[in-house]
Amino acid sequence: MKISHQVWLTLVQCFRHLSRLPQTFAQAAVQRRQRAVNDELETERLDRICNPSKYRGK
């Protein structure tokens, strides 16, 4: 009885993980896009610090 209960709980847990998989992929895609935007902004910020003459008057 104990073993069958453990098997049942394991199957339920696997089903929950599988049902959340598309949401997890979507969140990863959003985070990747946000990271790309932040990296671009950080690159420009560092470039402004290293080369202030390029950005005079802006």
C-alpha positions in Angstrom: 0.0 0.0 0.0 2.8 2.4 0.9 4.6 1.8 -2.4 1.5 2.3 -4.5 0.9 5.6 -2.7 4.5 6.7 -3.4 4.1 5.8 -7.0 0.8 7.7 -7.2 2.4 10.8 -5.6 5.3 10.6 -8.0 3.0 10.4 -11.0 1.0 13.4 -9.8 4.2 15.4 -9.3 5.5 14.5 -12.8 2.1 15.5 -14.3 2.3 18.9 -12.5 5.8 19.5 -13.8 4.9 18.6 -17.3 1.8 20.8 -17.2 4.0 23.8 -16.1 6.6 23.2 -18.8 5.1 25.6 -21.4 4.9 28.4 -18.8 8.5 27.8 -17.8 9.6 28.1 -21.4 7.7 31.3 -21.9 9.2 32.8 -18.7 12.7 31.9 -19.9 12.0 33.6 -23.3 10.9 36.8 -21.5 13.9 36.8 -19.2 16.2 36.3 -22.2 14.7 39.3 -24.0 14.9 41.4 -20.9 18.5 40.4 -20.4 19.4 41.3 -24.0 17.8 44.8 -23.5 19.7 45.3 -20.2 22.9 44.1 -21.7 22.5 46.6 -24.6 21.8 49.5 -22.2 24.8 48.5 -20.0 27.1 48.4 -23.0 26.0 51.9 -24.1 26.5 53.1 -20.5 30.0 51.7 -20.3 30.8 53.1 -23.8 29.6 56.6 -22.6 31.9 56.3 -19.6 34.9 55.2 -21.6 34.3 57.5 -24.6 32.6 60.6 -23.4 33.7 62.6 -26.5 31.5 60.5 -28.7 28.4 61.5 -26.8 29.0 65.2 -26.4 25.9 67.2 -27.0 23.5 64.3 -26.8 
